[in-house]
Amino acid sequence: MANSFRYRLHGLEMAPGDARDPISKALRDWRIDPADLLSAEVVRESLDARKASRPVLKYTLELVTRRPYHRKMLEPITQVKADPDDGMTDSVPMSKQVHVVGTGPCGIAAAIGLAAKGFAVVLHERGEDVVERSRKARHLVKEGILDPETNFLYGEGGAGTFTDGKLTTRTRGKHVRAALKLWVDCGEEERIQWVAKPHLGTDRMRVLVTAMRKRFLDLGGEVRFKSRLEDIEVRDGRIVRARFSGLWIPCESLALAIGHSARDTLRMLVERGMSAERKDFALGARIEHPQELINRRQYGANGDPKSLGAAEYFLSCNELPQGIPGAYSFCMCPGGEILPTSTSADELATNGMSFRARAGRYANAGMVVPVRSEDLSAWCLESGVPDDMFAGMAFQQYLERRAAKMGGSGFRAPAQRASDFLEGRESLDLPGTSYSRGLTSVDLHDLFPAFVRERLAGSLVQFDRKIPGFIREGLFIAPETRTSCPLRFHRSTSTLECPTIQGVFPLGEGAGWAGGIVTSAADGLRFADRALLRG
């Protein structure tokens, strides 16, 4: 922009509930003439509850003005941080029809982006639509009856539909911004584009999923539910057809946004020649506390949860005394509940969920430890499991099957007070919980291998220093295993195409290239951005 000056403004503070516009307040407070303003953007809003006197909202803004200003809070921006995607201009000529697998954030974003460019897109989902999925999810919670194809992980919207709906990401590239803008265009509030820790809640996620499907259909797309990718056929290094729920379909372009838990599909793709490698992941247990404890510790005496919302936390223990990595909190759900996120009747996995209001009595989070390649190899040697590409999946399944037996029938979960876990003893009683399928008191030392136990225990002590009462009032509910995919498929950095099978594009969290709702959707849009309709 010729004859313009770019600034970043830090330190603008406003009281929660203040109805004023932060940009107007910034112009007035720092005496910037509105006539000089070429553009203004709120790039971050965060809540600071550390002050004893009063919590405040803090803003970071970026302003572009016609003439220079010299103000203490204005930081001149002389260099704009480069976006890695800006330098990648390679496009991929593709056939008009593209099959996209998976309706999670990555798959639906890719499908919308492709359809907007004129592709004939068929979107496949192994589970059912969000209405039927919600019904079956309630059936699982109330009756303990699981549909292995439509549940808390499989079905329209993917695993992110039944979570806290966090839209948090550490990256702010153009595809992340495009993903957030897409959701705003589908009915979400504009502020999700700049608030530090935006969340939708599972109730809003279901509305958004429906709105995105409508947007895709309005662009001429086609959705096929109960259409599971079972097989692909490759000739001369190129995909020629794919089988969906028993039906073989000609297929020249296949975008895979299968999510982190489609183990059957992951194995099939490797067997058919897609190159991949195992990657580090994390696992552990959910830990639950009374929400009132978290509110009190995070906000202090003057913080009002009714105006500030239920308090949250992020905790990490980077190193234990031996120099090994500790645990960290994952997918924290204020005012939420813990769910059985199994995909098989003989396995038990858990995750957290909350609604927009975050009004539940309990707070929960995954407390998970990194599983590195050397940890996995040691476990394989001890357990007699092949130390191969699928070792991470085998470890997850081992814990889930063992937990299902320890918990008992009907998806009861093994549980233990955090204080008893440190002492290595079974809890004589268990406190109230949000987990509706019921708990069985066990010693979780019998579930986890030593490296998981030791890192959880050491980290608990550190977390209790940061949030006093974390141990005393904490309840472990196990296991938390589905944090991310333990595989990463290889792909071209410029075209995102599989190097061993032409016409196949591994995307998102299930391909090991994203971690969460926002980066998954961004990866889907990244693919659509590169796609070029073959002439």
C-alpha positions as CSV (number, residue, x, y, z in Angstrom):
1,M,0.0,0.0,0.0
2,A,1.8,3.2,-1.2
3,N,2.4,6.0,1.3
4,S,1.2,4.0,4.2
5,F,2.5,3.0,7.6
6,R,1.8,-0.2,9.4
7,Y,1.7,-0.6,13.2
8,R,0.9,-3.2,15.8
9,L,-0.8,-1.9,18.9
10,H,-0.3,-3.7,22.2
11,G,-1.8,-3.1,25.6
12,L,-5.3,-2.0,24.9
13,E,-7.4,-3.0,27.9
14,M,-11.1,-3.1,28.3
15,A,-13.4,-4.5,31.0
16,P,-15.3,-7.7,30.2
17,G,-18.8,-6.8,29.1
18,D,-17.7,-3.3,27.8
19,A,-19.8,-2.8,24.7
20,R,-17.4,-0.3,23.1
21,D,-15.5,-1.1,19.9
22,P,-11.8,-1.7,20.6
23,I,-10.7,0.0,17.4
24,S,-12.6,3.2,18.1
25,K,-11.3,3.1,21.7
26,A,-7.7,2.7,20.4
27,L,-8.0,5.6,18.0
28,R,-9.4,7.9,20.8
29,D,-6.9,6.8,23.5
30,W,-3.8,7.2,21.3
31,R,-5.1,10.3,19.4
32,I,-5.1,8.8,15.9
33,D,-7.2,10.7,13.4
34,P,-9.8,8.4,11.9
35,A,-9.3,10.2,8.6
36,D,-5.7,8.9,8.6
37,L,-6.9,5.3,9.1
38,L,-6.6,3.1,5.9
39,S,-7.4,-0.2,7.7
40,A,-7.7,-1.7,11.2
41,E,-7.9,-5.3,12.4
42,V,-8.2,-6.9,15.8
43,V,-5.7,-9.7,15.7
44,R,-6.0,-11.0,19.2
45,E,-8.3,-10.8,22.2
46,S,-7.4,-12.5,25.5
47,L,-8.6,-12.5,29.0
48,D,-6.1,-11.7,31.8
49,A,-7.5,-12.8,35.1
50,R,-4.1,-12.6,37.0
51,K,-4.7,-9.2,38.4
52,A,-6.1,-9.3,41.9
53,S,-8.2,-6.2,41.4
54,R,-10.1,-7.0,38.3
55,P,-9.9,-9.3,35.2
56,V,-9.4,-7.4,31.9
57,L,-9.6,-8.1,28.2
58,K,-6.4,-7.4,26.4
59,Y,-6.3,-6.5,22.7
60,T,-3.6,-6.5,20.0
61,L,-4.5,-4.6,16.9
62,E,-2.9,-3.9,13.5
63,L,-3.4,-0.4,12.0
64,V,-2.4,1.0,8.6
65,T,-2.3,4.8,8.5
66,R,-1.7,7.5,5.8
67,R,0.9,9.3,7.8
68,P,3.4,8.2,10.5
69,Y,2.5,8.2,14.2
70,H,4.8,8.1,17.2
71,R,3.0,6.6,20.2
72,K,4.4,4.6,23.0
73,M,2.1,1.6,22.4
74,L,2.5,1.6,18.6
75,E,5.1,-0.8,17.3
76,P,6.1,-0.1,13.6
77,I,5.8,-3.2,11.4
78,T,8.7,-3.1,9.0
79,Q,8.5,-6.8,7.9
80,V,5.4,-8.9,7.5
81,K,6.0,-12.5,8.6
82,A,6.1,-14.7,5.5
83,D,3.5,-17.3,5.1
84,P,5.1,-20.6,3.8
85,D,2.1,-21.1,1.5
86,D,2.7,-17.8,-0.3
87,G,5.8,-19.2,-1.9
88,M,4.1,-22.4,-3.1
89,T,2.4,-21.7,-6.4
90,D,2.4,-25.3,-7.9
91,S,-1.0,-26.4,-9.0
92,V,-2.3,-29.9,-9.6
93,P,-4.3,-30.6,-12.8
94,M,-7.1,-32.9,-11.9
95,S,-10.1,-34.5,-13.5
96,K,-13.4,-32.7,-13.1
97,Q,-14.8,-35.3,-10.6
98,V,-13.1,-35.5,-7.3
99,H,-14.0,-37.9,-4.5
100,V,-13.3,-36.6,-0.9
101,V,-13.4,-39.0,2.0
102,G,-14.5,-37.7,5.4
103,T,-16.8,-34.9,6.4
104,G,-14.8,-33.5,9.3
105,P,-13.3,-30.0,9.2
106,C,-10.7,-30.9,6.6
107,G,-13.0,-32.9,4.3
108,I,-15.9,-30.4,4.2
109,A,-13.5,-27.4,3.7
110,A,-11.7,-29.2,0.9
111,A,-15.1,-30.1,-0.7
112,I,-16.4,-26.5,-0.5
113,G,-13.2,-25.1,-1.9
114,L,-13.2,-27.6,-4.8
115,A,-16.9,-27.1,-5.6
116,A,-16.4,-23.3,-5.7
117,K,-13.7,-23.8,-8.4
118,G,-16.1,-25.8,-10.6
119,F,-15.1,-29.4,-9.7
120,A,-17.8,-32.0,-9.4
121,V,-17.2,-33.2,-5.9
122,V,-18.6,-36.3,-4.2
123,L,-18.2,-36.2,-0.4
124,H,-18.2,-39.6,1.3
125,E,-18.9,-40.2,5.0
126,R,-18.8,-43.7,6.6
127,G,-21.2,-42.6,9.3
128,E,-24.6,-40.9,9.2
129,D,-25.7,-37.2,9.1
130,V,-25.4,-35.1,12.2
131,V,-29.1,-35.5,13.3
132,E,-29.0,-39.3,13.2
133,R,-25.5,-39.2,14.7
134,S,-26.7,-37.2,17.6
135,R,-29.5,-39.6,18.2
136,K,-27.1,-42.6,18.2
137,A,-24.6,-40.7,20.5
138,R,-27.4,-40.2,23.0
139,H,-28.3,-43.9,22.7
140,L,-24.7,-44.8,23.5
141,V,-24.6,-42.5,26.6
142,K,-27.9,-43.6,28.0
143,E,-28.1,-47.3,26.9
144,G,-24.5,-48.3,26.3
145,I,-25.2,-49.5,22.8
146,L,-22.6,-48.6,20.2
147,D,-23.0,-48.3,16.5
148,P,-19.4,-48.9,15.2
149,E,-20.0,-46.7,12.1
150,T,-21.9,-43.8,13.7
151,N,-20.7,-42.6,17.1
152,F,-18.7,-39.9,18.8
153,L,-15.8,-40.2,16.3
154,Y,-17.5,-41.4,13.1
155,G,-20.2,-39.5,11.3
156,E,-20.9,-36.0,9.8
157,G,-18.5,-33.4,11.1
158,G,-15.9,-35.9,12.4
159,A,-14.6,-36.2,15.9
160,G,-14.7,-32.4,16.3
161,T,-18.5,-32.3,16.4
162,F,-18.6,-33.7,19.9
163,T,-15.9,-31.8,21.6
164,D,-15.5,-28.4,23.1
165,G,-15.3,-27.0,19.6
166,K,-12.0,-25.2,20.2
167,L,-10.8,-23.0,17.4
168,T,-7.4,-22.4,18.9
169,T,-4.3,-22.5,16.7
170,R,-0.7,-21.3,17.0
171,T,-0.5,-20.5,13.3
172,R,-2.1,-17.5,11.5
173,G,-1.4,-18.3,7.8
174,K,-3.7,-17.4,5.0
175,H,-5.4,-20.8,5.0
176,V,-6.1,-20.6,8.8
177,R,-7.6,-17.1,8.2
178,A,-9.6,-18.5,5.3
179,A,-11.0,-21.4,7.4
180,L,-12.1,-19.0,10.1
181,K,-13.7,-16.7,7.5
182,L,-15.5,-19.7,6.0
183,W,-17.1,-20.4,9.3
184,V,-18.1,-16.8,9.7
185,D,-19.7,-16.9,6.3
186,C,-21.6,-20.0,7.5
187,G,-23.1,-18.1,10.4
188,E,-20.5,-18.0,13.2
189,E,-19.6,-14.7,15.0
190,E,-16.9,-12.5,13.4
191,R,-14.9,-12.5,16.7
192,I,-13.8,-16.1,16.3
193,Q,-11.3,-14.6,13.8
194,W,-9.4,-12.8,16.5
195,V,-10.3,-13.9,20.0
196,A,-7.4,-15.8,21.7
197,K,-9.3,-18.9,22.6
198,P,-12.5,-19.1,20.6
199,H,-14.8,-22.1,21.2
200,L,-18.1,-23.0,19.8
201,G,-19.3,-25.9,22.0
202,T,-20.8,-29.1,20.6
203,D,-24.2,-27.5,20.2
204,R,-22.9,-24.7,17.9
205,M,-20.6,-27.2,16.2
206,R,-23.6,-29.2,15.1
207,V,-25.3,-26.1,13.7
208,L,-22.1,-25.2,11.8
209,V,-21.7,-28.7,10.4
210,T,-25.2,-28.5,9.0
211,A,-24.6,-25.0,7.5
212,M,-21.4,-26.1,5.8
213,R,-23.2,-29.1,4.2
214,K,-25.8,-26.7,2.9
215,R,-23.1,-24.4,1.5
216,F,-21.5,-27.4,-0.2
217,L,-24.8,-28.6,-1.7
218,D,-25.6,-25.1,-2.9
219,L,-22.4,-25.2,-4.9
220,G,-23.5,-28.4,-6.6
221,G,-21.8,-30.9,-4.5
222,E,-23.0,-34.4,-3.6
223,V,-22.9,-36.0,-0.1
224,R,-23.0,-39.8,0.4
225,F,-23.5,-41.0,3.9
226,K,-22.9,-44.6,5.0
227,S,-20.2,-44.7,2.3
228,R,-17.0,-46.1,3.8
229,L,-13.8,-46.3,1.8
230,E,-13.0,-50.0,1.8
231,D,-10.4,-50.4,-0.9
232,I,-8.6,-48.7,-3.8
233,E,-7.2,-50.1,-7.1
234,V,-3.9,-48.8,-8.4
235,R,-2.6,-49.4,-11.9
236,D,0.8,-48.2,-13.1
237,G,1.2,-46.1,-10.0
238,R,-2.1,-44.2,-10.4
239,I,-5.4,-44.7,-8.7
240,V,-8.2,-45.9,-11.1
241,R,-11.1,-46.8,-8.9
242,A,-12.2,-47.0,-5.2
243,R,-14.7,-49.2,-3.4
244,F,-17.2,-47.5,-1.1
245,S,-19.4,-49.8,1.1
246,G,-19.2,-52.6,-1.5
247,L,-19.6,-50.4,-4.6
248,W,-16.6,-49.9,-7.0
249,I,-16.5,-46.4,-8.5
250,P,-14.1,-45.0,-11.2
251,C,-11.8,-42.6,-9.4
252,E,-8.9,-40.5,-10.8
253,S,-8.7,-38.0,-7.9
254,L,-9.1,-39.1,-4.2
255,A,-8.7,-36.6,-1.3
256,L,-8.3,-38.5,2.0
257,A,-9.6,-36.6,5.1
258,I,-10.3,-39.7,7.1
259,G,-9.6,-38.4,10.6
260,H,-7.2,-39.8,13.3
261,S,-9.2,-43.0,14.3
262,A,-10.1,-44.8,11.0
263,R,-7.6,-47.6,11.8
264,D,-9.1,-50.0,9.2
265,T,-8.7,-47.4,6.4
266,L,-5.2,-46.5,7.5
267,R,-4.1,-50.1,7.3
268,M,-5.7,-50.6,3.9
269,L,-4.1,-47.6,2.4
270,V,-0.6,-48.7,3.5
271,E,-1.2,-52.2,2.2
272,R,-2.2,-50.7,-1.2
273,G,1.1,-48.9,-1.4
274,M,0.7,-45.4,0.2
275,S,4.0,-44.5,1.8
276,A,3.9,-43.5,5.5
277,E,5.9,-43.5,8.7
278,R,5.0,-43.7,12.3
279,K,5.1,-40.5,14.3
280,D,5.0,-39.4,17.9
281,F,1.7,-39.0,19.6
282,A,0.4,-38.8,23.2
283,L,-1.9,-40.7,25.5
284,G,-2.9,-40.9,29.2
285,A,-6.3,-40.3,30.9
286,R,-8.9,-37.6,31.4
287,I,-8.7,-35.8,34.7
288,E,-11.8,-34.2,36.2
289,H,-12.3,-31.5,38.9
290,P,-15.2,-29.5,40.2
291,Q,-15.4,-26.4,38.0
292,E,-15.7,-24.3,41.1
293,L,-12.1,-25.2,42.0
294,I,-10.8,-24.2,38.7
295,N,-12.8,-20.9,38.7
296,R,-11.5,-20.1,42.2
297,R,-7.8,-20.8,41.4
298,Q,-7.8,-19.1,38.0
299,Y,-9.9,-16.0,38.7
300,G,-9.3,-15.4,42.4
301,A,-11.8,-13.8,44.7
302,N,-12.8,-11.0,42.4
303,G,-13.5,-13.0,39.2
304,D,-17.1,-13.7,38.4
305,P,-17.6,-16.8,36.3
306,K,-21.0,-15.6,35.2
307,S,-19.5,-12.7,33.3
308,L,-16.1,-14.2,32.5
309,G,-17.3,-17.7,31.7
310,A,-16.1,-21.0,33.2
311,A,-12.3,-20.8,33.8
312,E,-9.9,-23.0,31.8
313,Y,-6.3,-23.9,32.1
314,F,-3.4,-25.2,30.1
315,L,-0.7,-27.0,32.0
316,S,2.6,-28.6,30.9
317,C,5.6,-30.2,32.5
318,N,8.3,-30.0,29.9
319,E,10.9,-32.0,31.8
320,L,11.0,-34.2,34.8
321,P,14.1,-34.6,36.9
322,Q,15.6,-37.3,34.7
323,G,15.3,-35.0,31.7
324,I,12.4,-36.9,30.2
325,P,9.3,-35.1,28.9
326,G,6.4,-34.9,31.3
327,A,2.7,-34.6,30.7
328,Y,0.5,-31.8,29.4
329,S,-3.2,-31.0,29.4
330,F,-5.0,-31.7,26.2
331,C,-8.5,-30.6,25.0
332,M,-9.5,-28.9,28.3
333,C,-13.3,-28.7,28.6
334,P,-14.6,-26.2,31.2
335,G,-18.0,-27.0,32.5
336,G,-18.0,-30.1,30.3
337,E,-18.5,-33.8,30.5
338,I,-16.5,-37.0,29.7
339,L,-17.7,-39.3,26.9
340,P,-17.1,-42.8,25.8
341,T,-15.5,-42.3,22.4
342,S,-15.0,-45.9,21.4
343,T,-15.4,-47.3,17.9
344,S,-15.6,-50.9,18.9
345,A,-17.6,-52.7,21.6
346,D,-14.5,-54.4,23.1
347,E,-12.5,-51.1,23.4
348,L,-12.9,-48.1,25.7
349,A,-11.6,-44.6,24.9
350,T,-12.6,-41.3,26.5
351,N,-12.7,-37.7,25.5
352,G,-14.2,-34.4,26.7
353,M,-17.1,-32.4,25.4
354,S,-18.8,-29.2,26.4
355,F,-21.7,-27.0,25.2
356,R,-21.4,-23.3,24.3
357,A,-22.5,-22.2,27.8
358,R,-19.9,-24.4,29.5
359,A,-22.3,-24.6,32.4
360,G,-21.6,-28.1,33.8
361,R,-20.5,-28.8,37.3
362,Y,-17.2,-30.3,36.3
363,A,-14.0,-29.4,34.3
364,N,-12.1,-32.1,32.5
365,A,-9.0,-32.3,30.4
366,G,-6.8,-35.0,28.9
367,M,-3.6,-35.4,30.9
368,V,-1.3,-37.0,28.4
369,V,2.3,-37.9,28.0
370,P,4.3,-37.9,24.7
371,V,4.9,-41.4,23.3
372,R,8.2,-41.2,21.4
373,S,9.6,-43.8,19.0
374,E,12.0,-45.1,21.7
375,D,9.1,-45.5,24.2
376,L,7.1,-47.4,21.6
377,S,10.0,-49.7,20.7
378,A,10.6,-50.5,24.4
379,W,6.9,-51.3,24.9
380,C,7.0,-53.5,21.7
381,L,10.0,-55.5,23.0
382,E,8.4,-56.0,26.4
383,S,5.0,-56.9,25.0
384,G,6.1,-59.0,22.0
385,V,4.3,-56.7,19.6
386,P,5.9,-56.1,16.1
387,D,8.0,-52.9,16.3
388,D,6.7,-51.6,12.9
389,M,4.7,-48.7,11.4
390,F,1.5,-49.8,13.2
391,A,3.0,-50.1,16.7
392,G,1.4,-46.9,17.8
393,M,-2.1,-48.1,16.8
394,A,-1.3,-51.5,18.5
395,F,-0.4,-49.6,21.7
396,Q,-3.6,-47.6,21.6
397,Q,-5.7,-50.7,21.1
398,Y,-3.9,-52.6,23.8
399,L,-4.8,-49.9,26.4
400,E,-8.4,-49.5,25.1
401,R,-9.1,-53.2,25.3
402,R,-7.5,-53.6,28.7
403,A,-9.5,-50.6,30.0
404,A,-12.7,-52.0,28.7
405,K,-12.1,-55.2,30.7
406,M,-11.1,-53.3,33.8
407,G,-14.1,-51.0,33.6
408,G,-16.6,-53.8,33.1
409,S,-19.5,-54.1,30.7
410,G,-21.6,-51.2,29.2
411,F,-18.6,-48.9,28.7
412,R,-18.0,-48.4,32.4
413,A,-14.6,-46.6,32.8
414,P,-11.7,-47.5,35.1
415,A,-11.1,-44.6,37.5
416,Q,-8.9,-43.5,40.4
417,R,-8.5,-40.5,42.6
418,A,-5.3,-38.6,41.6
419,S,-4.1,-38.7,45.2
420,D,-4.5,-42.5,45.3
421,F,-2.8,-42.8,41.9
422,L,0.3,-41.1,43.4
423,E,0.2,-43.7,46.3
424,G,-0.4,-46.6,44.0
425,R,-3.6,-47.8,45.7
426,E,-7.2,-48.4,44.6
427,S,-9.6,-45.7,45.7
428,L,-12.0,-46.7,48.4
429,D,-14.6,-44.4,47.0
430,L,-15.0,-42.2,43.9
431,P,-16.4,-38.7,43.8
432,G,-19.3,-37.4,41.6
433,T,-18.5,-37.4,37.9
434,S,-19.9,-36.2,34.5
435,Y,-19.2,-39.6,33.0
436,S,-22.7,-41.1,32.7
437,R,-21.8,-44.7,31.9
438,G,-20.4,-45.3,35.4
439,L,-17.0,-45.8,36.9
440,T,-15.1,-48.8,38.3
441,S,-12.5,-48.1,41.0
442,V,-9.1,-49.6,39.9
443,D,-5.4,-49.0,40.3
444,L,-4.5,-47.4,37.0
445,H,-0.9,-48.7,37.6
446,D,-2.3,-52.0,36.3
447,L,-3.4,-50.3,33.1
448,F,-0.4,-48.1,32.1
449,P,3.1,-49.2,31.4
450,A,5.8,-47.7,33.7
451,F,6.9,-44.8,31.4
452,V,3.3,-43.5,31.3
453,R,2.7,-43.9,35.1
454,E,6.0,-42.2,36.0
455,R,5.4,-39.2,33.8
456,L,1.8,-38.7,34.9
457,A,2.8,-39.0,38.6
458,G,5.8,-36.5,38.3
459,S,3.7,-34.0,36.3
460,L,0.8,-34.2,38.8
461,V,3.1,-32.8,41.6
462,Q,4.1,-29.9,39.4
463,F,0.5,-29.2,38.3
464,D,-0.6,-29.1,41.9
465,R,1.9,-26.3,42.6
466,K,0.2,-24.2,39.8
467,I,-3.4,-25.1,40.8
468,P,-3.5,-26.0,44.5
469,G,-6.1,-28.8,45.0
470,F,-5.4,-30.3,41.5
471,I,-4.3,-33.6,43.2
472,R,-6.7,-33.6,46.2
473,E,-9.8,-33.0,44.1
474,G,-8.7,-34.7,40.9
475,L,-10.2,-37.8,39.4
476,F,-8.6,-39.9,36.7
477,I,-10.9,-41.5,34.2
478,A,-9.1,-43.7,31.6
479,P,-7.9,-43.9,29.0
480,E,-7.4,-40.9,26.7
481,T,-5.8,-42.5,23.6
482,R,-7.1,-40.7,20.5
483,T,-5.2,-37.4,20.7
484,S,-3.7,-37.7,17.2
485,C,-3.0,-40.2,14.4
486,P,0.1,-42.3,15.2
487,L,1.0,-42.3,11.4
488,R,2.0,-39.7,8.9
489,F,1.5,-40.3,5.2
490,H,4.2,-38.9,3.0
491,R,3.1,-36.2,0.5
492,S,4.6,-33.6,-1.8
493,T,5.1,-30.3,0.0
494,S,4.1,-28.3,-3.1
495,T,1.2,-30.4,-4.5
496,L,0.1,-32.5,-1.4
497,E,0.0,-35.6,-3.6
498,C,1.1,-39.0,-2.4
499,P,4.5,-39.8,-3.9
500,T,3.8,-43.5,-4.5
501,I,0.2,-43.3,-5.9
502,Q,-0.7,-40.5,-8.3
503,G,-4.2,-39.0,-7.8
504,V,-4.3,-39.6,-4.1
505,F,-4.0,-36.7,-1.6
506,P,-3.5,-37.4,2.1
507,L,-4.9,-34.5,4.1
508,G,-5.6,-33.3,7.6
509,E,-5.3,-34.9,11.0
510,G,-5.7,-38.5,9.8
511,A,-2.8,-38.0,7.4
512,G,-0.6,-36.7,10.2
513,W,-0.5,-33.2,8.8
514,A,-2.8,-31.3,11.1
515,G,-3.8,-31.2,14.8
516,G,-7.2,-29.9,15.6
517,I,-10.2,-28.3,14.0
518,V,-8.7,-25.2,12.6
519,T,-5.5,-26.6,11.1
520,S,-7.4,-29.5,9.7
521,A,-9.8,-27.2,7.9
522,A,-6.9,-25.1,6.7
523,D,-5.2,-28.2,5.2
524,G,-8.4,-28.9,3.3
525,L,-8.5,-25.4,1.9
526,R,-4.7,-25.6,1.1
527,F,-5.5,-28.6,-1.1
528,A,-8.4,-26.9,-2.8
529,D,-6.2,-23.9,-3.4
530,R,-3.7,-26.0,-5.4
531,A,-6.3,-27.9,-7.4
532,L,-6.6,-26.9,-11.1
533,L,-9.4,-28.1,-13.3
534,R,-7.9,-30.1,-16.1
535,G,-8.6,-28.6,-19.5
